[in-house]
């Protein structure tokens, strides 16, 4: 009986699969935040809703970026 050992290089023909591709759809919500503030102002007649886009852009987004951190699972250059 013959014993054959084969060593494979992990970089050869390994297709990259983006596991978070559905999260890219969330990028369409960011431009709508301005309309959300206008809509809520229209419904409630409260002027403070017009500050919502500024609060999201300058307070909530940086805090969320800090909490989530850097993505260590970036695609390779060949993808």
C-alpha positions as CSV (number, residue, x, y, z in Angstrom):
1,X,0.0,0.0,0.0
2,X,1.3,3.4,-1.0
3,X,1.1,6.4,1.3
4,X,0.8,9.7,-0.6
5,X,1.0,13.0,1.2
6,X,0.0,16.2,-0.6
7,X,0.6,19.7,0.7
8,X,-1.7,22.4,-0.7
9,X,-0.9,26.1,-0.7
10,X,-3.9,28.0,0.7
11,X,-3.5,30.8,-1.8
12,X,-4.0,28.7,-4.9
13,X,-7.5,28.9,-6.4
14,X,-9.2,29.9,-3.2
15,X,-12.2,32.1,-4.2
16,X,-13.0,35.0,-1.9
17,X,-16.5,35.1,-0.6
18,X,-17.7,38.3,1.1
19,X,-19.6,37.1,4.2
20,X,-21.0,40.6,4.8
21,X,-22.2,41.5,1.4
22,X,-25.8,42.0,2.6
23,X,-24.5,44.8,4.9
24,X,-23.6,46.8,1.9
25,X,-27.3,47.5,1.3
26,X,-27.3,49.5,4.6
27,X,-25.2,52.2,2.8
28,X,-28.4,53.3,1.0
29,X,-29.9,54.3,4.3
30,X,-27.3,57.0,5.0
31,X,-28.5,59.5,2.3
32,X,-32.1,59.0,3.6
33,X,-31.4,60.4,7.0
34,X,-31.9,63.9,5.8
35,X,-35.4,63.0,4.5
36,X,-36.1,61.3,7.8
37,X,-35.6,64.5,9.7
38,X,-37.8,66.4,7.3
39,X,-40.5,63.7,7.5
40,X,-40.5,63.7,11.3
41,X,-40.7,67.5,11.4
42,X,-43.6,67.4,9.0
43,X,-45.5,64.8,11.1
44,X,-44.8,66.3,14.5
45,X,-44.2,70.0,13.8
46,X,-41.2,69.8,16.1
47,X,-38.2,71.7,14.8
48,X,-35.8,69.6,16.7
49,X,-36.3,66.7,14.3
50,X,-34.4,68.8,11.7
51,X,-31.3,68.3,13.8
52,X,-31.5,64.5,13.5
53,X,-29.3,64.3,10.4
54,X,-26.6,66.3,12.1
55,X,-26.8,64.2,15.3
56,X,-26.5,61.0,13.3
57,X,-23.6,62.3,11.1
58,X,-21.5,63.9,13.8
59,X,-22.4,62.0,17.0
60,X,-23.9,58.5,16.3
61,X,-21.8,57.5,13.3
62,X,-18.4,58.3,14.9
63,X,-19.4,56.5,18.0
64,X,-20.6,53.5,16.0
65,X,-17.4,53.5,14.1
66,X,-15.4,53.5,17.3
67,X,-17.4,50.7,18.9
68,X,-17.4,48.5,15.8
69,X,-13.7,49.0,15.1
70,X,-11.5,48.1,12.2
71,X,-12.5,45.2,9.9
72,X,-9.8,42.6,10.0
73,X,-11.4,40.5,7.3
74,X,-10.7,42.7,4.2
75,X,-10.7,41.1,0.7
76,X,-7.4,40.2,-0.8
77,X,-5.9,42.4,-3.6
78,X,-6.6,39.7,-6.2
79,X,-10.4,39.7,-5.5
